[in-house]
Amino acid sequence: MAATETAGVRYAPEDPSLPKPWRALIDGKTGFIYYWNPDTSVTQYQKPVAQTKPASPDASVSVSLSSSVKESSQVTNDDNTAVGEDSVNGRGSNGRPNLVSGEISYQGARKEQDQPNIPHGSGGSLQRESSGRVNGLSAIADGPAVRDGPSAESYRRQHEITVTGDNVPPPFTSFEAVGLPPDILREVLQAGFSAPTPIQAQSWAIAFQSRDIVAIAKTGSGKTLGYLMPAFRHLKRCHNNPKLGPTVLVLSPTRELATQIQDEAEKFGSSSKISCTCLYGGAPKGPQLKDLERGVDIVVATPGRLNDILQMGRVNLGQISYMVLDEADRMLDMGFEPQIRKIVKEIPARRQTLMYTATWPKEVRKIAADLLVNPVQVNIGNVDELVANKSITQHVEIIPPMEKQRRVEQIVRSQEPGSKIIIFCATKKMCDQLSRNLSRHFGAAAIHGDKNQSERDDVLNKFRTGSCPILVATDVAARGLDVKDIRVVINYDFPKGIEDYVHRIGRTGRGGATGVAHSFFGDQDAKHASDLIKILEGANQRVPDEIRGMASGGGFGRSRSQWGSGPGRSYDSGYGGRDGFGNESRDSNKYGGGRNEVDAPGSYHAKSFHEGMVSLPQKRSRSRSPTGGAHRFDSSSQAQDGTQTLLVAGALGKAGYGG
């Protein structure tokens, strides 16, 4: 082909991992990336790799290739070749493949009959190409990840990645290095992403080895694509019939998060003809059942609705070989453990399981021990304690209840017109009352627990588009909501636990952006003062003197004179107060469990998976029959599906912040 750049072809961005003299080019018509060697005039779609030194005898991966290598100029067609997952012949205790004379094999604990229900191709052998790919997909052993050693460790230190497990592979550092199929890579680049996030870079490398993962990372870290990309790769290799049931299952605590996961799956998977449906409460079952009847590759579901459909006998989980628990800690907080265990009993033991959680308490460690096999634990950020996003500026204000609304209006008026703001209240009644009052001057609406799905969707859509830029919410929406460009979070009522505080303010400052959080604090919140100080200091934020006084036991009186303006307060308390916002009792926790309890300081220490298992009962082998009753749960302890308790209420005022 012509060596010069034409109207339909352009040079791709510089790729330091590309061996010289190869150049990456982009086809302007298709968006595909291919590679050109100006010295030999060879062009190919497979990414060339630099020749590497022979592996050391004790290396976990051994590679033996013929000295005569044929350069390929075509993309291997995944659909025309029935290939097995990386774990064709069983996944070893370290999960790493051996590539010998073009074959991939594993040694170790998991038996062949326990492997995912995937066609094995011709004898479980995969043809290896010189490009470092196996049948058109990135080969693990010769993979494009950062090499083990200084570069991998440097990347992990830079991005605060801590890994625990045997032979953990190095992270990927670019999308091109991952070896994504061209259609998916094009979608990723068109979405404006320049490089994988730390959780994506490390978890992809592990998941591509078909290993189980426990990933502990804050919200907004890019975890959704962290498990969806390996799911897409898994589906390309399975070739299951979707009419017989889904292959991938993602469990989510709330319908907000579930629908957002579905949106991402459809956005990045549609070009590969990957189908997805979402099962959640509060919406008619009819359309969801029709999707299942037509056949889908991926099911995203809340535990309550999926259990309902399982009891109806309208979904078959017998083909599931890739399962994700997203926000596992949140699902346990909401009382979904019995439903999760019931669902798992319907899924084959031969599967890959990925668990994503923001915290690592003993309840999450226990269910991880039961559901995962030899997982690799990945921590992003501080592994010793719960921390807040440092991109968020936190303001904590000592303020009497009767002056809260005036202060809210002050904060709103100080923002650019149309800025998206979330205000968290403790009760549904307060959400309605505050949203009605704010709607007189601003565009505001409430979301909590009593209305139908269509009304709730309407409010969320108006909030996302900016036509209703203020959302007043209870904690139901705190973790499940993922809306871009939220500028300010206001904690009208301080949450019942410091963990919820971190998740509330985490609605802003996402995706590398900055944000602001204002939290109103009173005597009734003094029990959280010590934990709050740790969060503020950990994020290099100012700690008000009054908060330090509360932490030391000084407290703060509620008399009017003590609420006056004074040094250390981060607001102007010279304004008057409209009453009507007194100390209202907070809603009881309908979900049960320990959601409202705050662990003792230091309980957020993220022990490694293996350390965490020392004090727990020994996990059962997953080689048991999936219906053998090994998982025990109290069938009478049916928690209400939290996704069925949201409400849309409150008037919708005009957008913008006027006088």
C-alpha positions in Angstrom: 0.0 0.0 0.0 1.1 3.6 -0.3 3.4 4.7 2.4 2.2 8.2 2.6 -0.8 9.4 4.6 -3.9 9.8 2.4 -7.3 11.4 3.0 -8.7 8.0 4.2 -5.6 7.0 6.3 -3.8 8.8 9.1 -1.1 8.0 11.6 -2.3 6.8 15.0 -0.9 8.5 18.1 2.6 7.5 19.1 2.7 4.1 20.8 6.0 3.6 22.7 5.4 -0.2 22.9 5.4 -0.5 19.1 8.8 -1.9 18.0 10.7 0.2 15.4 10.3 0.8 12.5 6.6 -0.2 12.7 4.0 2.6 12.5 0.4 2.4 13.5 -2.2 3.8 11.0 -5.9 4.4 11.2 -8.3 3.7 8.4 -10.4 6.8 8.1 -13.4 4.9 6.7 -13.6 2.1 9.3 -11.6 3.5 12.2 -9.5 0.2 12.3 -5.9 0.4 13.4 -3.4 -1.5 11.4 0.4 -1.6 11.2 2.9 -0.8 8.5 6.6 -1.5 8.3 8.3 1.0 6.0 11.4 -1.1 5.7 9.7 -4.2 4.4 6.4 -2.6 3.1 4.5 -5.2 5.1 1.1 -4.2 6.5 -1.0 -6.2 9.0 -3.8 -5.9 11.5 -2.1 -7.8 14.3 0.1 -5.6 16.5 3.7 -6.5 16.1 5.7 -7.2 19.2 9.4 -6.9 20.0 11.3 -10.1 20.3 11.8 -11.0 23.9 14.5 -13.0 25.6 13.7 -16.6 26.4 11.8 -17.0 29.7 13.8 -18.1 32.7 13.4 -21.7 33.8 11.3 -20.7 36.8 9.1 -18.4 34.9 5.4 -19.1 35.3 4.9 -18.8 31.6 7.0 -20.7 29.0 6.9 -19.9 25.3 8.1 -22.1 22.5 7.7 -20.9 19.0 9.0 -22.2 15.7 12.0 -20.2 14.4 10.2 -19.8 11.1 7.3 -17.4 11.7 4.8 -16.5 9.0 3.7 -12.8 9.0 -0.1 -12.7 8.8 -1.8 -9.9 6.9 -5.4 -10.8 7.9 -7.4 -10.5 11.1 -8.3 -13.9 12.5 -12.1 -14.3 12.4 -13.2 -15.2 16.0 -16.6 -16.2 14.8 -15.3 -18.8 12.4 -13.0 -20.5 14.9 -14.5 -22.3 18.0 -12.0 -21.5 20.7 -12.0 -22.2 24.4 -11.5 -19.7 27.2 -7.9 -19.2 28.3 -8.6 -21.9 30.8 -9.2 -24.6 28.1 -7.6 -27.4 30.1 -8.2 -26.2 33.6 -7.1 -23.2 35.6 -4.1 -23.7 37.8 -3.6 -22.5 41.3 -1.7 -19.5 39.9 -4.0 -19.0 37.0 -1.2 -18.5 34.5 -1.2 -20.3 31.1 1.7 -22.3 29.7 2.2 -21.7 25.9 4.2 -24.6 24.5 4.3 -25.2 20.8 1.2 -23.1 20.2 -0.9 -24.8 22.9 -2.4 -23.2 26.0 -2.8 -25.4 29.0 -3.1 -24.9 32.8 -2.2 -27.1 35.6 -3.7 -27.2 39.0 -6.7 -27.2 41.2 -9.7 -26.8 38.9 -10.8 -29.9 37.1 -11.7 -29.9 33.4 -15.3 -30.6 34.1 -15.4 -27.5 36.3 -14.4 -25.2 33.4 -16.8 -22.8 31.8 -19.3 -24.4 29.4 -17.3 -23.3 26.3 -16.5 -25.2 23.1 -13.0 -26.5 23.2 -12.2 -26.2 19.6 -9.8 -28.8 18.1 -8.4 -30.6 21.1 -8.1 -27.5 23.2 -5.2 -26.2 21.1 -5.0 -22.6 19.9 -3.0 -21.5 16.9 -0.4 -19.0 18.0 0.6 -16.2 15.7 3.8 -14.1 15.6 1.8 -11.0 16.5 1.5 -11.9 20.1 -2.2 -12.9 19.7 -4.1 -16.1 19.9 -6.8 -16.4 17.2 -6.9 -12.6 16.9 -7.0 -11.9 20.6 -4.2 -10.8 22.8 -2.0 -13.6 24.1 -1.4 -13.6 27.8 2.2 -14.8 27.9 3.4 -12.4 25.2 0.9 -9.9 26.1 1.1 -6.1 25.7 0.9 -5.4 29.3 3.6 -3.5 31.2 6.4 -6.0 31.9 6.9 -7.4 35.4 9.7 -5.5 37.1 10.4 -1.8 37.6 7.9 -0.5 35.0 5.0 -2.5 36.4 5.8 -1.7 40.0 6.3 2.0 39.1 2.9 2.1 37.5 1.3 0.5 40.5 3.0 2.9 42.9 2.1 5.9 40.8 -1.6 4.9 40.7 -1.7 3.5 44.3 -2.5 -0.1 43.1 -1.9 -2.9 45.6 -2.3 -6.5 44.5 -2.5 -9.7 46.6 -2.3 -13.1 45.0 0.0 -15.6 43.1 1.7 -14.5 39.9 -0.3 -11.3 39.4 0.1 -10.1 35.8 1.3 -6.6 35.1 -1.3 -3.9 34.2 -2.1 -2.7 30.8 -1.3 0.9 30.2 -3.0 1.7 26.9 -6.2 0.6 25.1 -4.1 -0.5 22.1 -2.0 -2.7 24.3 -5.0 -4.5 25.6 -5.7 -6.0 22.2 -9.4 -5.1 22.1 -11.3 -6.1 19.0 -11.2 -3.2 16.5 -14.9 -2.4 16.7 -14.9 -2.1 20.5 -11.6 -0.2 20.5 -13.2 2.3 18.1 -16.1 2.8 20.5 -13.7 3.4 23.4 -11.6 5.9 21.6 -14.7 7.7 20.2 -16.0 8.0 23.8 -13.0 10.2 24.5 -11.0 7.9 26.8 -7.3 8.2 26.4 -6.0 5.4 28.6 -7.4 2.7 31.0 -8.1 3.8 34.5 -6.0 2.1 37.2 -8.7 -0.4 38.1 -9.2 -1.2 34.4 -5.5 -1.5 33.7 -4.9 -4.1 36.5 -8.2 -6.0 36.5 -8.2 -6.5 32.7 -4.9 -8.2 32.9 -6.1 -10.5 35.6 -9.6 -11.2 34.2 -8.1 -12.1 30.8 -6.5 -15.0 32.6 -9.9 -16.2 33.6 -9.1 -15.7 37.3 -11.5 -14.6 40.0 -11.1 -11.0 41.3 -11.9 -9.0 44.4 -11.5 -5.3 43.5 -11.7 -2.7 46.2 -12.1 0.7 44.6 -14.1 3.9 45.2 -17.0 4.8 43.0 -16.2 6.7 39.8 -13.0 4.7 39.2 -14.1 3.1 35.9 -15.0 -0.2 37.4 -18.0 -0.8 35.1 -15.7 -1.1 32.0 -13.3 -2.9 34.3 -15.6 -6.0 34.2 -17.5 -5.3 31.0 -14.5 -5.5 28.6 -13.4 -9.0 29.9 -17.1 -10.0 29.6 -17.1 -9.0 25.9 -14.0 -10.9 25.3 -15.4 -13.9 27.2 -18.6 -13.8 25.0 -16.5 -13.7 21.8 -15.0 -17.0 22.8 -18.0 -18.8 24.1 -20.4 -18.9 21.2 -23.3 -19.9 23.4 -26.9 -19.8 22.1 -28.5 -16.8 23.9 -31.9 -18.4 23.5 -30.9 -21.1 25.9 -30.0 -18.5 28.5 -27.4 -15.7 29.2 -23.7 -16.2 29.5 -22.9 -13.2 31.6 -24.7 -12.1 34.8 -24.1 -8.8 36.6 -25.8 -8.2 40.0 -26.4 -4.7 41.2 -27.9 -3.2 44.3 -30.2 -0.6 42.7 -32.1 -0.1 39.5 -30.3 3.2 38.9 -26.9 1.4 38.8 -28.4 -1.5 36.9 -29.7 0.6 34.1 -26.4 2.5 33.9 -24.5 -0.7 33.5 -26.9 -1.7 30.8 -26.3 1.6 29.0 -22.5 1.0 29.1 -22.9 -2.6 27.9 -25.1 -1.5 25.0 -22.8 1.5 24.1 -19.6 -0.5 23.9 -21.1 -3.9 22.9 -23.6 -3.1 20.2 -21.0 -2.9 17.5 -20.1 -6.5 18.4 -23.8 -7.5 18.3 -23.7 -8.3 22.0 -27.2 -8.2 23.5 -28.1 -7.1 27.0 -31.2 -6.7 29.1 -31.9 -5.3 32.6 -34.1 -6.8 35.2 -35.2 -4.6 38.1 -38.2 -3.9 40.3 -40.6 -1.1 40.0 -41.1 -1.8 36.3 -43.5 -4.2 34.4 -42.1 -7.7 34.1 -43.6 -8.2 30.6 -40.9 -6.4 28.5 -38.1 -7.9 30.6 -39.5 -11.4 30.0 -39.8 -10.8 26.3 -36.1 -9.9 26.2 -35.2 -13.1 27.9 -37.4 -15.1 25.5 -35.7 -13.5 22.5 -32.3 -14.4 24.1 -29.6 -12.1 25.5 -25.9 -12.5 26.1 -25.8 -10.3 29.3 -28.3 -10.0 32.1 -27.9 -7.0 34.5 -30.2 -7.5 37.5 -31.1 -6.5 41.0 -31.3 -9.5 43.2 -34.9 -9.1 44.1 -36.3 -9.0 40.6 -34.0 -11.8 39.3 -35.3 -14.0 42.2 -38.9 -13.2 41.2 -38.2 -14.3 37.6 -36.3 -17.4 38.7 -39.3 -18.4 40.8 -41.5 -18.0 37.8 -39.2 -20.4 35.9 -38.7 -17.8 33.1 -34.9 -17.6 33.1 -32.2 -20.2 32.8 -28.9 -19.5 34.4 -27.3 -22.8 33.4 -25.1 -21.2 30.8 -23.6 -18.5 33.1 -19.9 -18.7 33.1 -19.0 -15.1 34.0 -20.6 -13.5 37.1 -20.1 -10.0 38.5 -21.2 -8.7 41.9 -21.0 -4.9 41.6 -21.1 -2.9 44.8 -21.2 -6.1 46.8 -20.9 -4.2 50.1 -24.0 -2.2 49.3 -26.0 -5.3 48.4 -25.2 -6.9 51.7 -26.0 -3.6 53.5 -29.5 -3.7 51.9 -30.1 -7.3 53.1 -29.7 -9.1 49.7 -27.3 -11.8 50.9 -30.1 -14.5 50.9 -31.2 -13.6 47.4 -27.6 -13.6 46.2 -27.0 -17.1 47.6 -30.2 -18.4 46.1 -29.2 -17.0 42.7 -25.7 -18.6 42.9 -27.3 -22.0 43.6 -28.8 -21.8 40.1 -25.4 -21.0 38.4 -22.9 -23.7 37.5 -19.9 -23.9 39.8 -17.6 -23.7 36.7 -17.5 -20.0 36.3 -15.4 -16.9 36.6 -16.5 -14.5 39.4 -15.6 -10.9 39.9 -16.5 -8.9 43.0 -16.3 -5.1 43.1 -16.8 -3.3 46.5 -15.9 0.1 48.0 -15.3 -1.4 51.4 -14.0 -4.7 52.8 -15.8 -5.5 56.0 -16.1 -9.0 57.4 -19.5 -9.7 55.8 -18.1 -9.0 52.4 -15.0 -11.1 53.1 -17.2 -14.0 54.2 -19.3 -14.1 51.0 -16.2 -13.7 48.9 -14.7 -16.7 50.6 -17.9 -18.7 49.7 -18.3 -17.6 46.1 -14.8 -17.0 44.8 -11.9 -19.4 44.2 -8.3 -18.3 44.7 -9.1 -14.7 43.8 -6.6 -11.9 43.2 -7.3 -8.9 45.4 -6.8 -5.5 43.8 -6.9 -2.3 45.9 -7.0 1.1 44.3 -5.9 3.9 46.6 -5.5 3.8 50.4 -5.9 0.2 51.6 -5.8 1.0 55.3 -9.0 3.0 55.7 -12.0 4.6 54.1 -10.9 7.7 52.2 -12.5 10.5 50.3 -11.7 11.6 46.8 -9.1 14.3 47.0 -10.6 16.1 44.0 -13.5 17.1 46.2 -13.3 20.3 48.3 -15.2 19.5 51.6 -16.9 22.2 53.7 -18.4 21.1 57.1 -20.6 23.7 58.6 -22.0 23.9 62.2 -25.6 25.1 61.6 -28.9 25.1 63.5 -31.8 23.2 61.8 -34.0 26.3 61.3 -31.3 28.0 59.2 -30.5 25.0 56.9 -32.8 26.1 54.0 -31.5 29.6 53.9 -27.9 28.3 53.8 -28.9 25.9 50.9 -30.3 28.8 48.9 -27.1 30.7 49.6 -25.0 27.9 48.2 -27.2 27.4 45.2 -27.1 31.1 44.3 -23.3 31.1 44.5 -23.1 28.5 41.7 -23.1 29.0 38.0 -26.6 28.9 36.6 -27.6 25.4 35.6 -25.0 23.7 37.8 -26.1 20.2 38.8 -26.5 19.9 42.6 -27.6 16.9 44.7 -29.0 17.6 48.2 -29.2 14.6 50.6 -31.9 14.5 53.3 -32.5 11.9 56.0 -36.3 11.5 55.4 -38.7 11.3 52.5 -40.9 14.0 54.1 -37.9 16.4 54.2 -37.1 15.6 50.6 -40.6 16.6 49.5 -40.7 19.7 51.7 -37.3 21.0 50.6 -37.8 20.3 46.9 -41.2 22.1 47.0 -39.6 25.2 48.7 -36.6 25.2 46.3 -38.9 24.9 43.3 -40.3 28.3 43.9 -37.0 29.8 42.7 -35.0 27.0 41.1 -35.5 23.8 39.1 -35.7 21.1 41.8 -37.3 17.7 42.3 -37.2 14.9 44.9 -36.4 11.2 44.5 -37.0 8.7 47.3 -39.3 5.8 47.9 -43.0 5.8 46.9 -43.6 6.5 43.2 -43.6 4.4 40.0 -40.7 3.8 37.7 -41.8 6.1 34.9 -42.1 9.1 37.2 -38.7 8.4 38.7 -37.1 8.0 35.2 -38.6 11.3 34.2 -37.0 13.2 37.1 -33.6 11.5 36.6 -33.8 12.3 32.9 -34.5 16.0 33.6 -31.7 16.0 36.1 -29.2 14.5 33.6 -30.2 16.9 30.8 -30.0 19.9 33.2 -33.6 21.0 32.7 -34.1 20.2 36.5 -30.6 20.8 37.9 -31.3 20.2 41.6 -32.1 16.7 42.9 -33.2 16.2 46.5 -32.6 12.6 47.5 -32.4 10.1 50.3 -29.6 7.6 50.6 -31.5 5.3 48.3 -29.9 7.2 45.4 -26.5 7.8 47.1 -24.6 5.0 45.5 -26.7 3.9 42.6 -26.8 7.3 40.9 -24.2 8.0 38.2 -24.7 11.4 36.5 -21.9 13.3 34.9 -21.0 16.9 35.7 -22.4 17.0 39.2 -20.9 20.2 40.6 -22.0 20.3 44.3 -23.2 17.8 46.9 -25.0 19.2 49.9 -25.6 17.0 53.0 -28.7 18.7 54.4 -28.8 16.0 57.0 -25.5 14.3 57.9 -25.7 10.6 57.1 -25.9 7.9 59.7 -22.5 6.5 59.0 -19.1 7.9 57.8 -19.1 5.4 54.9 -22.4 6.8 53.6 -20.8 10.3 53.9 -17.9 9.2 51.6 -20.3 7.7 49.1 -22.6 10.7 49.1 -19.9 13.2 48.4 -18.5 10.8 45.8 -21.3 11.8 43.4 -19.2 14.8 42.5 -15.5 14.9 41.5 -15.8 11.9 39.1 -13.8 11.0 36.1 -11.0 13.4 36.9 -13.2 16.4 37.5 -13.3 18.5 40.7 -16.3 19.0 42.9 -17.5 20.7 46.1 -19.3 19.1 49.1 -21.1 21.1 51.8 -22.2 19.2 54.9 -24.4 20.5 57.8 -23.3 19.2 61.2 -25.0 19.4 64.5 -24.9 18.0 68.1 -26.9 15.0 67.0 -24.0 14.1 64.7 -21.3 14.4 67.3 -20.7 10.7 67.4 -19.3 10.9 63.8 -16.9 13.7 64.6 -13.8 11.5 65.1 -14.3 9.5 61.9 -15.1 12.7 60.0 -11.9 14.3 61.1 -9.9 11.3 59.7 -11.7 11.7 56.4 -11.1 15.4 56.2 -7.4 15.2 57.2 -6.8 12.2 54.8 -8.0 14.4 51.9 -6.1 17.4 53.1 -9.2 19.4 54.0 -9.7 22.0 56.7 -11.2 20.7 60.0 -13.4 23.2 61.8 -12.5 23.8 65.4 -16.0 22.9 66.5 -15.7 19.4 65.0 -12.5 18.9 66.9 -14.3 20.0 70.1 -17.0 17.5 69.5 -14.5 14.7 68.9 -12.8 15.5 72.2 -16.1 15.4 74.1 -16.8 19.1 74.4 -20.0 19.0 72.3 -22.0 21.9 71.2 -25.1 23.3 72.9 -28.3 23.9 71.0 -29.2 27.3 72.5 -29.7 30.1 70.1 -26.7 32.1 71.5 -24.4 29.3 70.9 -25.5 29.0 67.3 -24.6 32.6 66.5 -21.8 33.6 64.2 -18.3 33.2 65.4 -14.8 32.3 64.5 -14.2 29.0 62.7 -17.7 28.8 61.1 -17.6 28.4 57.3 -20.8 30.3 56.6 -22.3 33.7 57.3 -24.8 33.0 60.1 -26.0 36.6 60.2 -29.1 35.8 58.3 -32.4 35.1 60.0 -34.1 31.7 60.0 -37.4 30.4 58.6 -38.6 27.7 60.9 -40.3 24.5 59.9 -37.1 22.5 59.5 -36.7 21.1 63.0 -35.1 17.9 64.2 -37.2 15.3 62.4 -36.8 11.7 63.2 -35.1 9.8 60.4 -36.6 6.9 58.5 -36.0 3.5 60.0 -33.9 1.2 57.9 -36.4 -1.1 56.2 -33.7 -3.2 54.7 -32.6 -4.7 58.0 -29.0 -5.7 58.8 -26.3 -3.3 60.0 -26.7 -0.6 57.4 -27.1 2.1 60.0 -24.3 0.9 62.2 -20.9 2.5 62.2 -17.9 0.2 62.7 -15.3 1.1 65.2 -12.5 3.4 64.0 -10.0 1.4 61.9 -12.5 -1.2 60.8 -12.1 -0.1 57.2 -8.6 -1.6 57.1 -8.6 -3.6 53.8 -6.9 -6.8 54.8 -5.8 -9.0 52.0 -8.2 -11.7 51.0 -6.0 -14.4 52.5 -5.6 -12.5 55.8 -9.3 -12.0 55.9 -10.0 -15.7 55.6 -8.0 -16.7 58.7 -10.8 -16.0 61.1 -13.5 -17.3 58.8 -14.8 -20.8 58.3 -13.0 -22.7 55.5 -14.7 -22.2 52.2 -16.3 -25.1 50.4 -14.9 -26.4 47.2 -16.8 -25.1 44.1 -16.5 -28.6 42.5 -19.7 -29.5 44.3 -22.9 -29.8 42.4 -24.4 -26.3 41.8 -27.7 -27.5 43.2 -26.3 -29.6 46.0 -27.4 -27.3 48.7 -23.9 -26.3 49.8 -25.0 -22.7 50.2 -27.2 -22.2 53.2 -29.6 -19.3 53.6 -32.7 -18.5 55.6 -35.5 -18.6 53.0 -37.7 -16.8 55.4 -35.4 -13.8 55.5 -36.5 -12.2 52.3 -35.4 -8.6 52.2 -37.4 -6.2 50.2 -35.7 -5.3 46.9 -34.4 -1.9 47.6 -34.8 -1.0 43.9 -38.6 -1.0 44.5 -38.6 1.8 47.1 -37.8 4.9 45.1 -40.2 7.9 44.7 -40.4 10.8 42.4 -42.1 13.7 44.0 -41.9 17.4 44.2 -42.7 20.2 41.8 -40.4 20.7 38.8 -39.4 24.4 38.7 -37.7 26.1 35.8 -34.0 25.5 35.3 -31.4 28.0 36.3 -30.8 29.9 39.5 -32.6 33.2 39.6 -33.5 35.6 42.4 
